[in-house]
Amino acid sequence: MTENTTNQKTPFFRFFELWLQNFWKLAPISFIYSVIGMFLIPHGLSQAGITNVTRNIARDKHSFGLSDFFDTIKANWKQSLIVGIINLLVNILLCFGLIFYYNSEGIFADIILGFLLICFVIFSFMRYYIWTLIITFHLPTSKIYKNSFLLAFVNFKK
């Protein structure tokens, strides 16, 4: 029998199986990710590194852990830094707009609040794809945002 029994498990149980198998590989990476993530600007760098490591683990590919984390940061540092700054600015602007229009009165404020909520949800979905596109493909930043926007709608049901 050559079937792989791990593919027959539900995603819930598969997640915990992978997590337990790779716990000691993920623990130092998570610590470094948290330390780097405390600083807002280089958060994009650590996000690219941890995305690569967790993607490889989820695909059952070998990952060297910390060395893969730092190699990914070195290979993608310019674009990750730019995207991290853009994401930070978009989040600040969306949060400011949501708070401002939530506290405003009138139908115009309600319409803009609804629009900003939709933008916030779409941008949150886009973030699932932005980092994977950065570490997988060599695309300009505008194409990464365009493709992640399209993927957010294609996979909206999920």
C-alpha positions as CSV (number, residue, x, y, z in Angstrom):
1,M,0.0,0.0,0.0
2,T,1.6,3.2,-1.2
3,E,-1.0,5.7,-0.1
4,N,0.1,8.4,2.2
5,T,-2.1,8.3,5.3
6,T,-1.3,11.9,6.2
7,N,-3.4,13.2,3.3
8,Q,-6.4,11.4,4.7
9,K,-6.4,13.3,8.0
10,T,-8.6,16.4,8.4
11,P,-6.8,19.7,8.2
12,F,-7.4,20.3,12.0
13,F,-5.5,17.1,12.9
14,R,-2.9,17.6,10.2
15,F,-2.1,21.1,11.6
16,F,-1.4,19.7,15.1
17,E,0.6,16.8,13.7
18,L,2.9,19.2,11.8
19,W,3.1,21.6,14.7
20,L,4.2,18.8,17.1
21,Q,6.7,17.4,14.6
22,N,8.3,20.8,14.0
23,F,7.8,22.4,17.5
24,W,11.5,22.8,18.3
25,K,12.2,24.2,14.8
26,L,9.4,26.7,15.1
27,A,10.0,27.8,18.6
28,P,13.2,29.8,18.0
29,I,11.8,31.2,14.7
30,S,8.7,32.4,16.5
31,F,10.8,34.0,19.2
32,I,13.0,35.8,16.6
33,Y,9.8,36.8,14.6
34,S,8.3,38.3,17.8
35,V,11.5,40.2,18.6
36,I,11.8,41.6,15.1
37,G,8.0,42.2,15.0
38,M,8.2,44.5,18.0
39,F,9.6,47.1,15.7
40,L,7.0,48.2,13.2
41,I,9.1,48.9,10.1
42,P,11.2,45.7,9.9
43,H,8.1,43.6,10.6
44,G,7.8,42.9,6.9
45,L,11.3,41.3,6.9
46,S,10.3,38.8,9.6
47,Q,7.0,38.2,7.9
48,A,8.7,37.1,4.7
49,G,11.1,34.8,6.7
50,I,8.4,33.1,8.7
51,T,6.2,32.7,5.7
52,N,8.9,30.8,3.8
53,V,9.6,28.4,6.8
54,T,5.9,27.7,7.5
55,R,5.1,27.2,3.8
56,N,7.9,24.6,3.5
57,I,6.7,22.8,6.6
58,A,3.1,22.8,5.4
59,R,4.3,21.4,2.0
60,D,6.3,18.6,3.8
61,K,9.5,20.1,2.4
62,H,12.6,20.2,4.5
63,S,13.3,23.4,6.2
64,F,16.5,24.3,8.0
65,G,14.6,26.6,10.4
66,L,16.6,29.7,11.4
67,S,18.9,29.6,8.4
68,D,16.0,29.5,6.0
69,F,14.4,32.3,7.9
70,F,17.4,34.5,7.6
71,D,18.2,33.5,4.0
72,T,14.7,34.5,3.0
73,I,15.1,37.8,4.7
74,K,18.4,38.4,2.9
75,A,16.9,37.4,-0.5
76,N,13.8,39.5,-0.2
77,W,14.7,42.4,2.1
78,K,14.1,45.3,-0.2
79,Q,10.7,44.3,-1.3
80,S,9.7,43.0,2.1
81,L,10.7,46.3,3.7
82,I,8.7,48.3,1.1
83,V,5.7,46.1,1.5
84,G,5.9,46.2,5.3
85,I,5.9,50.0,5.2
86,I,3.0,50.1,2.7
87,N,1.0,47.7,4.9
88,L,1.7,49.7,8.0
89,L,0.6,52.9,6.3
90,V,-2.6,51.3,4.9
91,N,-3.5,49.9,8.3
92,I,-2.9,53.2,10.0
93,L,-5.0,55.1,7.4
94,L,-7.8,52.5,7.5
95,C,-7.9,52.4,11.3
96,F,-7.9,56.2,11.5
97,G,-10.7,56.4,8.9
98,L,-12.8,53.7,10.6
99,I,-12.5,55.4,14.0
100,F,-13.2,58.9,12.5
101,Y,-16.3,57.9,10.5
102,Y,-17.6,55.6,13.3
103,N,-17.7,58.6,15.6
104,S,-19.2,60.9,12.9
105,E,-22.9,61.3,12.2
106,G,-24.9,61.4,9.0
107,I,-25.7,59.2,6.1
108,F,-22.5,60.2,4.2
109,A,-20.3,59.1,7.2
110,D,-22.2,55.8,7.3
111,I,-21.6,55.2,3.6
112,I,-17.9,55.9,3.9
113,L,-17.7,53.8,7.1
114,G,-19.2,50.8,5.2
115,F,-16.8,51.4,2.3
116,L,-13.8,51.5,4.7
117,L,-15.0,48.3,6.4
118,I,-15.1,46.5,3.0
119,C,-11.6,47.8,2.2
120,F,-10.3,46.6,5.5
121,V,-11.7,43.1,5.0
122,I,-10.3,42.9,1.5
123,F,-6.9,44.1,2.6
124,S,-6.9,41.6,5.4
125,F,-7.6,38.8,2.9
126,M,-4.9,40.2,0.6
127,R,-2.3,39.8,3.4
128,Y,-2.6,36.1,3.2
129,Y,-1.2,36.2,-0.3
130,I,1.2,39.1,-0.3
131,W,4.0,37.4,1.6
132,T,3.7,34.1,-0.3
133,L,3.9,36.0,-3.6
134,I,7.0,37.9,-2.4
135,I,8.9,34.8,-1.5
136,T,7.7,32.6,-4.4
137,F,7.9,35.0,-7.4
138,H,10.1,37.9,-8.5
139,L,7.3,40.4,-9.2
140,P,7.2,44.1,-8.9
141,T,5.4,45.4,-5.8
142,S,2.4,46.7,-7.9
143,K,1.9,43.2,-9.4
144,I,2.1,41.6,-6.0
145,Y,-0.7,43.8,-4.7
146,K,-2.7,43.3,-7.9
147,N,-2.4,39.5,-7.8
148,S,-3.1,39.4,-4.0
149,F,-6.2,41.5,-4.6
150,L,-7.4,39.1,-7.3
151,L,-6.6,36.1,-5.2
152,A,-8.6,37.5,-2.3
153,F,-11.7,37.5,-4.5
154,V,-11.0,34.2,-6.2
155,N,-10.7,32.4,-2.8
156,F,-13.4,34.5,-1.1
157,K,-15.5,31.4,-0.3
158,K,-12.7,29.7,1.6
